[in-house]
Amino acid sequence: MKRSLFLSLLGLPLWLAAGLAMALAIGQPVEFDNEAQKRQYDTLVRELRCTVCQSETIHESNAELAADMRRRVYDMTLAGHDADAIIEFMVQRYGDYVRYRPPLQANTWLLWASPFLLMFGGALVWWRIVVGRRGMAKRPDFTEQERAVLERLRHDA
């Protein structure tokens, strides 16, 4: 028990160092001319998707492409480009996939409409089930002839 505790404590600095190295690899530039540039940079790196990782923003990813994209956003921000110009540059270079919130266009209408279509489909299924159950409750009782046949089948079995 003491040995495993000792080994765990011995490995702790290694885990901390690895975490720090990851944080530095993902880190962001710290020098901006003003606070507006810093806010713009922070917003953009959290809105643009890493095209290598696909499920991470360029802020979260430590892929080389994400680092290049962060550098490009940083350079363009320092050069005075506004957020729309930077996003447009990234879209021209990497496609609409680089956006976490794609624009409403002919090729993305299904993406935007799918939550409403799914909700409508679910409501339609729910309504059909409710109507079907009401119909089952309103079914007439068996006729005398049908009851006689059922009784005969029960006794024969």
C-alpha positions in Angstrom: 0.0 0.0 0.0 2.8 2.4 0.9 4.7 1.5 -2.2 1.8 2.2 -4.5 1.2 5.5 -2.7 4.8 6.4 -3.1 4.8 5.5 -6.8 1.6 7.6 -7.3 3.2 10.6 -5.6 6.3 10.1 -7.7 4.3 10.1 -10.9 2.3 13.2 -10.0 5.0 15.7 -11.1 5.2 13.9 -14.4 1.4 14.3 -14.9 1.6 17.9 -14.0 4.5 18.5 -16.3 2.6 16.8 -19.2 -0.4 18.9 -18.5 1.6 22.1 -18.5 3.3 21.1 -21.7 -0.1 20.5 -23.3 -1.3 23.9 -22.0 1.7 25.6 -23.5 1.3 23.9 -26.8 -2.3 25.0 -27.0 -1.6 28.4 -25.4 -2.3 31.7 -27.0 -0.3 34.8 -27.7 -0.4 37.3 -24.9 0.6 40.6 -26.5 -2.1 42.7 -28.0 -2.3 46.4 -28.8 -5.6 46.8 -26.9 -8.3 44.9 -25.1 -10.7 44.9 -28.1 -8.1 42.9 -30.1 -7.7 40.4 -27.3 -11.5 39.9 -27.1 -11.8 39.5 -30.9 -9.0 36.9 -30.9 -10.5 35.0 -27.9 -13.9 35.0 -29.6 -12.6 33.8 -33.0 -10.4 31.0 -31.7 -13.4 29.6 -29.8 -15.7 29.9 -32.9 -13.4 28.4 -35.5 -13.2 24.6 -35.8 -10.0 22.7 -36.2 -10.4 20.8 -39.6 -8.0 18.1 -38.4 -9.6 17.3 -35.0 -13.1 18.1 -36.3 -14.7 18.2 -32.8 -12.5 20.8 -31.3 -12.1 24.5 -31.7 -8.7 25.8 -32.7 -8.4 27.1 -29.2 -8.7 23.6 -27.7 -6.7 21.7 -30.3 -2.9 21.2 -30.3 -2.7 20.0 -33.9 -0.2 21.8 -36.0 -2.9 23.1 -38.3 -4.8 24.6 -35.4 -1.6 26.3 -34.2 -1.2 27.7 -37.7 -4.8 28.9 -37.7 -4.4 30.5 -34.3 -1.2 32.3 -35.6 -3.1 33.5 -38.7 -6.0 34.8 -36.6 -3.5 36.5 -34.2 -1.6 38.1 -37.1 -4.8 39.3 -38.9 -6.1 40.7 -35.6 -2.9 42.6 -35.0 -3.0 43.9 -38.6 -6.4 45.4 -37.8 -8.8 43.1 -39.7 -12.2 42.8 -38.2 -13.8 39.4 -37.2 -15.9 39.1 -40.4 -12.9 39.5 -42.6 -10.9 36.9 -40.6 -13.8 34.4 -40.7 -14.2 35.0 -44.5 -10.5 34.4 -45.0 -10.7 31.1 -43.0 -13.9 30.0 -44.9 -12.2 30.7 -48.3 -9.2 28.7 -47.2 -10.8 25.8 -45.3 -14.5 25.9 -46.4 -17.7 26.4 -44.4 -16.7 23.4 -42.2 -14.3 25.7 -40.3 -17.3 27.4 -38.7 -19.0 25.9 -35.7 -22.1 27.9 -36.6 -22.5 27.5 -40.4 -24.5 30.2 -42.2 -28.0 29.5 -43.6 -27.3 28.6 -47.3 -28.8 26.3 -49.8 -26.3 23.6 -48.9 -26.9 23.9 -45.1 -30.7 24.4 -44.9 -31.2 20.7 -43.9 -28.7 21.2 -41.1 -30.7 24.1 -39.7 -34.1 22.6 -40.3 -33.3 19.1 -38.9 -34.2 20.0 -35.2 -37.6 21.3 -36.3 -38.2 18.3 -38.6 -37.3 15.9 -35.9 -39.5 17.6 -33.4 -42.4 17.6 -35.9 -41.8 13.9 -36.7 -41.8 13.0 -33.0 -45.0 15.0 -32.4 -46.6 13.2 -35.4 -45.6 9.8 -34.0 -46.9 10.7 -30.6 -50.2 11.9 -32.1 -50.7 8.7 -34.1 -50.1 6.6 -30.9 -52.6 8.6 -28.9 -55.2 8.4 -31.7 -54.6 4.7 -32.1 -55.1 4.1 -28.4 -58.4 6.1 -28.4 -59.5 3.9 -31.3 -58.7 0.8 -29.3 -60.8 2.0 -26.4 -63.8 2.6 -28.6 -63.9 -0.9 -30.2 -67.3 -2.6 -29.8 -67.7 -5.6 -27.6 -67.9 -9.1 -29.2 -71.2 -10.2 -30.6 -73.0 -13.2 -29.2 -71.8 -15.3 -32.1 -68.2 -14.3 -31.6 -68.4 -15.0 -27.8 -69.8 -18.5 -28.5 -66.9 -19.2 -30.8 -64.4 -18.0 -28.2 -66.0 -20.1 -25.5 -65.9 -23.2 -27.7 -62.1 -22.5 -28.5 -61.4 -22.2 -24.8 -63.1 -25.4 -23.8 -61.5 -27.4 -26.7 -58.0 -26.3 -25.7 
